[in-house]
Amino acid sequence: MIKTRKILFGSALTLAVGTGAVYLLSNGTVKGIANAIKMSSPSYPTFGIDLPGEYDLHGIDVSRHQRNIDWEAVSKMKHKDVSIQFAFIKASEGRTVVDEYFKSNWKECKNAGIMRGAYHFYRPHLTADEQARLFFKQVPKLEKGDLAPVLDIEMYGGGNRAVLKKNLKRWLVLVEKQYGVKPIIYTNYGFYKTMLTGAEFKKYPLWIAHYRTPDLKDKLSGWHFWQHSDRGRVNGIRGGVDFNVFDGDIEDLKKLTKN
């Protein structure tokens, strides 16, 4: 329930709605009501966090840090109208590191009826080719309905930024050729604004991590997934887990899967 309170502020009357504010000016004009409504986040105590409003599809991303996951319990958890409908699972990192829980997570997530996707954590000091080969070994093929592979890039690596961007594009091209589906780019808001706004990356679906905003649309357009918290709680998973929303409906989400 949204709580409303009135505060006299100079010649304006302020109505604080949820996390937003509506300013009722002395002439009767209401200012900011749309933003106030949009900023309010419905409370989902079962999941341990407030979820962004106006999004229908919610998902998680996991790695070895969550250890053994009961995917059946994950799939059965529901609060109000929210359930976990997709999950991204870490497959590999750099040139040699494989996630020890990937194979079981990959299989059991699908068996539980949750749409799955795999991601690779990119190490800038290594070549795109050797990192792509490791990912191919971990994920030999995608099945129909699997989400597109994800390139997780979060670090500059201290090298030449032009070279890094060239290598990232190389990984994306190799992976798209391997699986026949356009990869997704995952990064944080700051890295994206600094490194990935160029035309060479515009055609790839975008997944942004940003925790300090009521709605990512207030700061950025054109994204597909938004990782809005790393403190969610889900049945079948011990400890906190990253929570995401998808900007679209189920048919839009299916467009980002293997046909």
C-alpha positions as a printed Julia matrix, in Angstrom:
259×3 Matrix{Float64}:
  0.0     0.0     0.0
  1.3     3.46   -0.88
  1.37    5.79    2.11
  0.58    9.46    1.54
  1.53   12.3     3.83
  1.21   16.06    3.55
  3.97   18.53    4.32
  3.57   22.28    4.11
  6.56   23.62    2.21
  6.53   27.35    1.51
  3.7    28.11   -0.89
  3.56   24.52   -2.13
  1.97   21.47   -0.61
  4.13   18.36   -0.92
  2.54   14.94   -1.06
  5.14   12.25   -0.48
  4.02    9.13   -2.33
  6.14    6.02   -1.71
  9.67    7.03   -2.66
  8.55    9.84   -4.94
  7.05   13.27   -4.3
  4.15   15.18   -5.77
  4.15   18.95   -5.52
  0.74   20.59   -5.34
  1.41   24.24   -6.05
 -0.63   27.07   -4.58
 -2.41   27.56   -7.9
 -3.68   23.97   -7.82
 -1.18   22.59  -10.35
  0.09   19.08   -9.65
  3.74   18.61  -10.54
  5.66   15.35  -10.67
  2.83   12.89  -10.07
  3.81   10.59  -12.94
  7.37   10.35  -11.67
  6.17    9.75   -8.13
  3.95    6.88   -9.17
  6.66    5.38  -11.37
  9.27    5.62   -8.63
  7.16    3.81   -6.07
  8.29    0.21   -5.69
  5.87   -2.5    -4.63
  7.04   -4.35   -1.55
  7.74   -8.08   -1.81
  9.0    -9.11    1.64
  9.05  -12.76    0.63
 11.87  -11.94   -1.81
 13.57   -9.7     0.75
 13.63   -6.62   -1.5
 11.41   -4.06   -3.16
 10.98   -4.86   -6.85
 10.81   -2.16   -9.52
  7.27   -1.39  -10.61
  5.9    -1.78  -14.13
  7.9    -4.91  -15.03
  6.27   -8.31  -15.45
  9.23  -10.63  -16.01
 11.68  -11.26  -13.17
 14.81  -13.39  -13.08
 18.03  -14.16  -11.24
 21.66  -14.82  -12.09
 23.8   -17.33  -10.25
 27.28  -18.79  -10.04
 29.32  -21.03   -7.75
 28.74  -18.49   -4.97
 25.19  -19.84   -4.55
 26.56  -23.39   -4.4
 23.9   -26.13   -4.64
 20.54  -24.77   -5.78
 17.15  -26.45   -5.45
 15.76  -25.33   -8.8
 12.4   -26.98   -8.17
 11.95  -24.8    -5.09
 13.01  -21.75   -7.11
 10.42  -22.48   -9.78
  7.6   -22.97   -7.28
  8.21  -19.75   -5.34
  5.63  -17.06   -6.01
  4.61  -13.9    -4.2
  1.6   -11.95   -5.43
  2.09  -11.98   -9.22
  5.87  -12.45   -9.21
  7.84  -15.64   -9.87
 11.29  -16.43  -11.26
 10.91  -16.84  -15.01
 14.5   -16.73  -16.26
 17.99  -17.35  -14.91
 21.48  -16.6   -16.17
 24.11  -19.11  -15.04
 27.87  -18.59  -14.99
 29.67  -21.02  -17.27
 33.26  -19.81  -17.52
 35.81  -17.11  -16.82
 38.94  -16.07  -18.63
 40.95  -18.79  -20.34
 40.8   -21.71  -17.87
 38.26  -21.11  -15.1
 35.03  -23.09  -15.31
 32.19  -22.78  -12.82
 32.01  -26.08  -10.96
 28.23  -25.82  -10.52
 27.42  -24.87  -14.11
 26.57  -28.27  -15.54
 24.15  -29.19  -12.74
 22.62  -25.7   -12.71
 22.24  -25.75  -16.49
 20.42  -29.07  -16.48
 18.27  -28.59  -13.39
 17.2   -25.06  -14.28
 15.71  -26.3   -17.54
 14.12  -29.31  -15.86
 12.4   -26.92  -13.44
 10.84  -25.03  -16.35
 12.86  -21.82  -15.95
 14.24  -20.17  -19.08
 18.04  -20.42  -18.88
 21.04  -18.54  -20.25
 24.82  -18.96  -19.82
 27.42  -16.26  -19.29
 31.18  -15.85  -19.57
 33.16  -13.5   -17.32
 35.66  -11.75  -19.6
 39.27  -11.12  -18.53
 40.71   -8.16  -20.52
 44.35   -9.34  -20.48
 43.46  -12.54  -22.36
 42.53  -12.95  -26.02
 38.95  -13.17  -27.21
 39.64  -16.42  -29.08
 40.92  -18.39  -26.09
 38.06  -17.16  -23.92
 35.49  -18.05  -26.55
 36.97  -21.56  -26.86
 36.54  -22.12  -23.12
 32.92  -21.01  -23.28
 32.25  -23.33  -26.24
 33.68  -26.23  -24.25
 31.4   -25.48  -21.31
 28.34  -24.86  -23.48
 28.65  -27.2   -26.48
 25.25  -26.24  -27.83
 22.13  -24.25  -27.11
 18.72  -25.86  -27.19
 15.6   -24.25  -28.55
 14.31  -21.71  -26.04
 17.68  -21.1   -24.35
 18.56  -17.45  -23.88
 21.42  -16.02  -25.91
 24.94  -16.32  -24.44
 26.14  -13.41  -22.32
 29.44  -11.56  -22.38
 30.09  -10.28  -18.84
 32.55   -7.39  -19.05
 33.21   -5.25  -15.98
 36.95   -4.47  -15.97
 39.28   -2.35  -18.1
 42.37   -4.37  -17.3
 44.7    -1.38  -17.47
 45.43   -1.81  -21.17
 44.57    0.1   -24.33
 40.82    0.73  -24.39
 40.6     0.63  -28.18
 42.2    -2.83  -28.14
 39.79   -3.99  -25.45
 36.78   -2.86  -27.45
 38.15   -4.63  -30.53
 38.62   -7.86  -28.54
 35.14   -7.66  -27.04
 33.68   -7.33  -30.5
 35.75  -10.33  -31.6
 34.25  -12.47  -28.78
 30.74  -11.4   -29.72
 31.29  -12.26  -33.39
 32.79  -15.68  -32.6
 29.94  -16.58  -30.24
 27.21  -15.46  -32.61
 28.77  -17.57  -35.35
 28.98  -20.59  -33.04
 25.39  -20.56  -31.77
 23.47  -18.65  -34.42
 22.03  -16.12  -31.98
 23.18  -12.61  -31.14
 24.92  -12.51  -27.72
 23.86  -10.28  -24.83
 26.26   -7.78  -23.27
 26.27   -7.53  -19.46
 28.04   -4.68  -17.7
 27.54   -2.02  -15.08
 26.17    1.43  -15.82
 29.5     3.24  -15.46
 31.43    0.85  -17.7
 28.73    1.01  -20.34
 28.7     4.8   -20.47
 32.48    4.92  -20.69
 33.23    2.04  -23.04
 30.28    0.51  -24.84
 28.15    3.28  -26.3
 29.79    3.01  -29.72
 27.94    1.92  -32.83
 29.72   -1.46  -32.9
 27.84   -2.56  -29.77
 24.42   -1.07  -30.43
 23.03   -4.15  -32.16
 23.57   -6.41  -29.15
 20.94   -6.83  -26.42
 22.01   -4.98  -23.29
 21.93   -6.1   -19.64
 22.85   -3.37  -17.16
 23.7    -3.64  -13.47
 22.75   -0.52  -11.53
 21.46   -0.57   -7.96
 21.15    3.11   -7.09
 18.15    4.19   -9.12
 14.38    3.68   -8.71
 14.05    2.98  -12.44
 16.9     2.53  -14.92
 14.75    4.12  -17.64
 15.25    7.43  -15.86
 18.96    7.23  -16.74
 19.29    5.0   -19.8
 17.23    3.81  -22.74
 17.62    0.83  -25.03
 18.38   -1.8   -22.4
 16.75   -5.24  -22.21
 17.68   -6.58  -18.75
 18.28   -4.63  -15.55
 20.08   -6.13  -12.57
 18.61   -3.98   -9.82
 19.69   -5.79   -6.62
 22.18   -8.33   -5.32
 20.3    -9.02   -2.09
 17.23  -10.94   -3.16
 16.01  -14.05   -1.37
 14.64  -17.08   -3.18
 13.5   -20.45   -1.91
 16.08  -23.11   -2.74
 19.02  -20.69   -2.68
 21.13  -19.98    0.39
 22.13  -16.35    0.86
 21.54  -13.36   -1.36
 21.1   -13.56   -5.1
 21.09  -11.04   -7.95
 17.63   -9.96   -9.12
 16.78   -8.76  -12.62
 13.83   -7.53  -14.64
 13.25   -7.77  -18.39
 11.87   -4.79  -20.25
  9.15   -6.43  -22.31
  6.67   -9.27  -22.35
  7.25  -13.0   -22.75
  7.1   -12.8   -26.53
  9.8   -10.13  -26.52
 11.94  -12.34  -24.28
 11.54  -15.3   -26.62
 13.07  -13.18  -29.41
 16.35  -13.32  -27.47
 16.45  -17.13  -27.42
 17.76  -19.85  -29.69
 15.14  -20.77  -32.32
